[in-house]
Amino acid sequence: MKSRILYTKPSITEREVEYATDAARNGWGDRCYEYIFQFEKKFREFTGANYAIATSSCTGALHMGLAALGVSYGDEVVLADTNWIASAAPITYLGAKPVFVDILPDTWCIDPGQIEAAITPRTKAIVAVHLYGNLCEMDRLLEIGEKHGIPVIEDSAEAIGSYWKGHHAGTLGAFGAFSFHGTKTLTTGEGGMFITQDRTLYEKVLTLSNHGRAAGQPKQFWPDMIGFKYKMSNIQAAIGCGQMDRIEDLISRKREVFAYYQKHLSEMAGISMNPEKAGTTNGYWMPTAVFAPETGITRERLLERFKAENIDGRVFFHPLSSLPMFCPQPENRISYDIPARAINLPSYHDLTSADQDRVIDAVKFVYQE
Ligand SMILES: *Cc1c(COP(=O)(O)O)cnc(C)c1O
């Protein structure tokens, strides 16, 4: 049996181990926030965000950010149908309703042209998810948001290393949220980050993240409101600091892995991969191939071949509206059409070109079958 190729895994060096060990040995008492503050600082410097709050997950960062924007019972939040559930779940935690619209055929991100028809007096936010590292059309989204007085939020969980006209993903909207889950480009095992340029919103989220205790509150153990508990631990932040020291390398390897796939797969007609449109830089978290209908290639045939070759195949996101807890919206044509003829390709820091060749051969096999 050939060795197994995972679809993703972290890159952890002695540096991360050293920092985490230090945090475990010494990061207590007076020093229990040291790595957390350092991690937030490094993240602010890297993204250009004015404010950052490390969290236990991206889901938590989204939940607190949406709450701080006032999203509550009966409200609506617009987002793309093609998404991971984590972008929609926090909306429902607040008693609000996710409203799903279709995606663009090339970026697989929300179609700005579909948003205005979905806006109602109850719409409180638009969530822009930079899918697989691909950038949403931020100029259009911000314009629509401004016109209707609705904040645009950037779920940038998959978009570290992605830039829109020189601005890092997550710094253009009202706030950005990142994930450091073990599958992401930068990992702390589990973890996330809330970033914003808006001081007032930052202070609100900081209070919410501290169980509702305001920074200036002189009374001990005195929450002024019901908040949340989505904090990152100092040990996780220590690993994050090690990853931030290596962030340029982590991202450039993602870009190299993508470039290698693209070079070899673009020889075949009818395959489209993650775009990098003019004015954008793609962090290429997840290289993805979509096969034109005339190729006859299906997800099932790809998965079968990958399995035979001991390669992890990962399916393109199902439309959220097709899941049992939502109402089907097959009118979101592109969201319903693409997954059946698409696949995510393995991508991680230490993936060798020999392993990439195996993946490419598996795709070619199905292509020529
Ligand atoms: C991974 C991911 C999340 C969830 O991140 P967690 O840290 O697991 O909460 C949210 N949104 C998107 C787009 C993701 O890819």
Ligand as a Chemical Component Dictionary entry (heavy atoms), coordinates in Angstrom:
data_LIG
# 
_chem_comp.id                   LIG 
_chem_comp.type                 NON-POLYMER 
_chem_comp.pdbx_formal_charge   0 
_chem_comp.three_letter_code    LIG 
# 
loop_
_chem_comp_atom.comp_id 
_chem_comp_atom.atom_id 
_chem_comp_atom.alt_atom_id 
_chem_comp_atom.type_symbol 
_chem_comp_atom.charge 
_chem_comp_atom.model_Cartn_x 
_chem_comp_atom.model_Cartn_y 
_chem_comp_atom.model_Cartn_z 
_chem_comp_atom.pdbx_ordinal 
LIG C1 C1 C 0 -12.439 26.747 9.685  1  
LIG C2 C2 C 0 -13.495 27.759 9.396  2  
LIG C3 C3 C 0 -14.290 28.334 10.395 3  
LIG C4 C4 C 0 -14.321 27.812 11.780 4  
LIG O1 O1 O 0 -13.188 27.953 12.472 5  
LIG P1 P1 P 0 -13.120 27.348 13.947 6  
LIG O2 O2 O 0 -11.837 27.916 14.448 7  
LIG O3 O3 O 0 -13.103 25.865 13.800 8  
LIG O4 O4 O 0 -14.297 27.849 14.692 9  
LIG C5 C5 C 0 -15.152 29.365 10.081 10 
LIG N1 N1 N 0 -15.275 29.802 8.825  11 
LIG C6 C6 C 0 -14.568 29.261 7.821  12 
LIG C7 C7 C 0 -14.729 29.802 6.448  13 
LIG C8 C8 C 0 -13.669 28.198 8.076  14 
LIG O5 O5 O 0 -12.990 27.642 7.074  15 
# 
loop_
_chem_comp_bond.comp_id 
_chem_comp_bond.atom_id_1 
_chem_comp_bond.atom_id_2 
_chem_comp_bond.value_order 
_chem_comp_bond.pdbx_ordinal 
LIG C1 C2 SING 1  
LIG C2 C3 SING 2  
LIG C2 C8 DOUB 3  
LIG C3 C4 SING 4  
LIG C3 C5 DOUB 5  
LIG C4 O1 SING 6  
LIG O1 P1 SING 7  
LIG P1 O2 DOUB 8  
LIG P1 O3 SING 9  
LIG P1 O4 SING 10 
LIG C5 N1 SING 11 
LIG N1 C6 DOUB 12 
LIG C6 C7 SING 13 
LIG C6 C8 SING 14 
LIG C8 O5 SING 15 
# 
